[in-house]
Structure formats: structure tokens, C-alpha cells
Amino acid sequence: MPPEEVAQRPSMRAPRSSAAQPPLRVGNCSGFYGDRLSAMRELLEGGELDVVTGDYLAELTMLILGKDQMKDPSLGYARTFVRQVGDCLGLALEEGVRIVANAGGLNPAGLVARLREVAEEQGLSPRIAWVDGDNLAPRVVELGLQGALTANAYLGAFGIARALEAGADIVVTGRVTDASIVVGPAIWKFGWTPEQYDELAGAVVAGHVIECGTQATGGNFSGFLELPRDGRPLGFPIAEISADGSCAITKHDGTGGLVSVDTVTAQLLYEVQTEHYLGPDVTVDLSTVELAPDGQDRVRVSGVRGQAPPPRLKVCVNELGGFRNQMEFVLTGLDIEAKAAWVRAQLDGRIDAASVSWSLGRLPGPDSETEEGASCLLRLVVKDSDATRAGKAFTSAVVELALGSYPGFTMTTPPGPASPYGIYRPAYVDRGVVTHTVHLPDGTVEVIPDPPVAEQPEFATGRRKVPAVAGISEEAITRRVPLGTFVHARSGDKGGDANVGLWVRAGDRQAQQAQWLERFVSEERVRQLIPEAADLDIELFPLANLHGVNILIRGLLGEGVASSTRFDPQAKGLGEWLRSRLVSVPEELL
């Protein structure tokens, strides 16, 4: 459609009265591209819902979709979503459940075309809309983003709301924020305006809690021993959002897993940076979130405050970084460190790659009763701009040592070709650069106007003065125990940075233990417990309402998951490692 035919909407409609409005029930069926295929049907068949959402995009996913599009320009979307909709479309239409997903990735229009084909094959005629305007790849030179394979601005939720208002049964988007797929339906349901910051902030928190699927119902939960481990797959989460922005987090009856204050806290602290959560529609003050049990597998979320969003939009930029390869040596028995040193000396100077990284696993204990228990792994990772240098030239140099190196020489996998890797970096653009566009079911196109914005305050980081723990003297007798004795953790990646949320599990001593945790966690302490962070910038953000603290470690993951040579490139296990470290805790707290 020519630009002159694109309508500019001045604003969303005025809010409806909140009197006696039932909550909006939103269930999320996907936390990543590759999540459980049956989840959409499970949600639709498991109980009453108004909307089913799906989050398919991550920084790494955008790179994967970019590679797909290099091979076939008609691709660039999450193909598993097509299979899910094909399986459930008739049921969703019959039940009157709307479907909202960011599965469009780099090509939402292409996804819509494919969905229409699927619907036609089934004799169905859903009303489909899509949101785009996020894709800045055609303008990377103009915007100073040279070298980008993908460049996508994070859009907000008002385009989704407008599509639902226009009667869409299915709304697919490009790169909106993960929470937007939940916030959009709430705006549609309750008619919120762009200045209703507290309501929007509450919906963002609801969206953030359920966006990663079963991570809100016990997945990746450090308190997993509390879960019923009966073999049932974990149920996918549901947010019941009210007109004031508060919500209840729950799941369908009879599904696996658990919804508790701790499982919700775990997801709230996942992949956030400061105590303020900046989005395109609203800035959320995470320090205001209040959680309370609200029945079996049900948690009430309230008190969330928001303020105007920032004037710039974040952009996810992925570049092709080159090629990488790795080989793992198995070292068994005695003299492990000497064996590792010898093979490293033999390969030193024989590997012509731009980057060569070695890492040795934990040394085995003495007198193991199994060969595997007497072994550890030595990992070698190379990266180079030339696929040959990272491919056969590298693997041949390693394989040639098979009969002429340390005793027991063996590897975990055969040699393989180098694979391309990407580099992620965040960028920021003025809102005026981006045209947030919604394509409605009737074929018309509208531009969503920018909301009022505000410069964000500077956030204090680092060590803060914390009073002594009430009732505990400075000379109290301490005991060396794992930090995880009463502290939960959830960790993850934000590009090249790692975040670890620590909080004290619910219990009689929670307030006192939380005060100790805030006093205990300092930049120096984090560097002691995580030696890799010794020379990195560390930022700390106490969250008293959640009885915890968020730790941000800048640069721990290098240039992002696709490029990192770290053992745990997404920092998923970082929190569990931290919980296993021995620390001195006053006995009165144990």
C-alpha cells in the first residue's frame, strides 16, 4: 500500500469502565522457538481462556531466522507456530479464543500468507492481522548499523490491541517485546490509554512472568525439589489480568508443576537488568511489585507502578561473526593436568585460527569405581573468519595426534566442519526512525502513534549502605554452608551480559534472611564467588519487595550466546553454581 494510503491513528479509544469487568485470561503456549508443540492444544482444551499467546523470539532466534531467510527469502518466521495453528485453529475459532504471537520474526507477512493457506485447506476463514515496522535491516547503513544481518526494533503492544479491536482472530508480529503479546490483549480488553502507566506496568509484569512458558510453573526452578515430580509435563502458565493492571498467575487444574510465590519470583528476576524494566510502552518499577499466595497454584501480583517510557527504542542487532569449531579430549586417570598441558603444547602453533580457547573440566576424585568417574574433559574451541581454518585445518591437526600424545587419547565426537556463528549487540534508535504499523483483517493499514515519553533517571548501582541484620550481632557464630541453603537463584543472558537474581525462599525467617542477603551481596563478594567476573563491571539492584537482589555482570558472555566460548554460554547454570558456593552464615539464620 502506498504511504499516502496508510492511515495515522491519533490514539486508542477511551478506556471502558472497569466496573464489574471480568479478568482477561491469557495462557502462554511457547517460551522459545522449539517449545512443546502440544502446548497450544493443551491450553485450549484444559479450561477457559480468552487469549492464547506464544513467544518464539530471542536474540539468538533472530539470528537463526536471518540464516533461514538467506537460504529462502520466503522464510524468516517460526515454522512450528504454523504446525500448532494448523492443529488447533478450528478449536480456537469454536471457543472464541484469540491467538497472539510474535512468531512472524523477520517475515510476519510471509507467516500470514502461510496461515491463510493452512486455514483454506481446512475450510476455515479466520480474520488475521499482523504488526510490522520493526525490521530496520534495509536501513542499516543509514542508521549506522553496518554489517548487521538482522536489525529489529522492539515494538510495543498498541498495534496488537488495535488488531484485536478490529476483530482479528489471529495477530502475528515481528519483533515486539516479549511482554507485548500479553499487554496488547489487556489494552484491547480494558481500553487503556498510553498514559495509564500503572495499568500498563502491571500487564508488563504479567507478560514477563508468563512469557517463558513453564519457567513460571516450576521449570528451571532452583526449588525443584518442592515440585510434584510425577512425570507429568509442566503446565503452561495463565495470567488473569484485571482492569487495574493487577493479575493472578495460575495454570490449568490437573497439569504438572507448581505456581507459587517463589516460582513467580524466579521468572520476575529472569533476564532483567536494573530495578527499572524499560519497555516501548511503559517503564516498570520492579521494586513496587507485590506477590502473595492466592490459593492452590495461584499467586496474586499487585502494586506495580509505572512511568512514561524512554524516548529511544532498543534494537536487536545480529551480525555474522565468522566460523567456529570445537573438539573435546577425554583425559582419564592419573596426571590429568600434565596430560592437558602436553596436548596443549603439541597443538600450540599448529592451529592457525584467530581465536583459540581451552577449558579443563573438574578433576576426577581418586580411586573411582567407573572409568567415566575417573575422567574429565578438555575442551578446545576455535573461531576464525575462514571456514577452512576453523574446519579441516583445525580438526586435522587434532586428529593427527591420536597415536602420538597422552595415554588414553580419545575424543567425544568425530571431527566435523566449522559452523557459522553470530554476534549480538544492542543498539538504540529514536522512535521517529520506526513506523509501528498494523495490517488489519480488512486489508487497511494503520500507523500506531508514539506515546508520550520521558528521559529515564540515573539508577544508582553498586554497594549500598545496609543496616546490620536485626537480632544478629556482628560477632555472631557462623557456619560454612552452601548459599543455596535458603537462597534461590535464576540466571540468564542479556546479550553479552549475565544476570543472576537471588532471593530468599518463603518461610518464617524470610525477612531476616533477606536483610542478611542484601548485606552479604557486594561487588567484592560476587568477584570472590565468581572468579571469572574478577575484572568485569558488576551492578547490584536490591529488590526488597521480592526479598532479593539482582546481579548484573557486564561482559561475562562476550559477544553473546552465538559467539561465546564459555562452558555455559547463556549463563543458565550460573545461579545454580553460585548457590553451591560455601559462605559463612550466622547460625541464628539457619
Salt bridges, closest charged atoms under 4 A:
GLU42 OE1 - ARG36 NH2 2.65
GLU45 OE2 - ARG41 NH1 2.68
ASP68 OD2 - ARG79 NH2 3.36
ASP87 OD2 - ARG41 NE 2.93
GLU117 OE1 - ARG114 NH1 3.01
ASP132 OD1 - HIS439 NE2 3.05
GLU142 OE2 - ARG139 NH2 3.13
GLU165 OE1 - ARG9 NH2 3.94
GLU165 OE2 - ARG13 NH1 2.69
GLU165 OE1 - ARG162 NH1 2.90
ASP169 OD1 - ARG127 NH2 3.16
ASP178 OD1 - ARG175 NH1 3.02
ASP198 OD2 - ARG305 NE 2.99
GLU211 OE2 - HIS208 ND1 3.32
GLU226 OE2 - HIS488 NE2 3.84
ASP230 OD2 - ARG232 NE 2.84
GLU240 OE2 - ARG25 NH1 2.22
GLU240 OE1 - ARG298 NH2 2.68
ASP262 OD2 - HIS488 NE2 3.79
GLU271 OE2 - LYS572 NZ 3.42
GLU275 OE1 - ARG464 NH2 3.94
ASP294 OD2 - ARG298 NE 3.02
ASP294 OD2 - ARG300 NH2 3.67
ASP297 OD2 - LYS251 NZ 3.71
GLU319 OE2 - ARG425 NE 2.62
ASP384 OD1 - ARG389 NH2 2.85
ASP386 OD2 - ARG389 NH1 3.74
GLU400 OE1 - ARG350 NH2 2.62
ASP430 OD1 - ARG312 NE 3.30
GLU446 OE1 - ARG9 NE 3.41
GLU446 OE1 - ARG162 NE 2.73
GLU474 OE2 - ARG519 NH2 3.11
ASP493 OD1 - LYS572 NZ 3.82
ASP497 OD2 - ARG554 NH1 2.78
GLU523 OE1 - ARG527 NH1 3.59
GLU532 OE1 - ARG566 NE 2.90
GLU539 OE2 - ARG554 NE 3.14
ASP568 OD2 - ARG566 NH1 3.84
GLU576 OE1 - ARG579 NH1 3.16
GLU587 OE2 - ARG479 NE 3.85
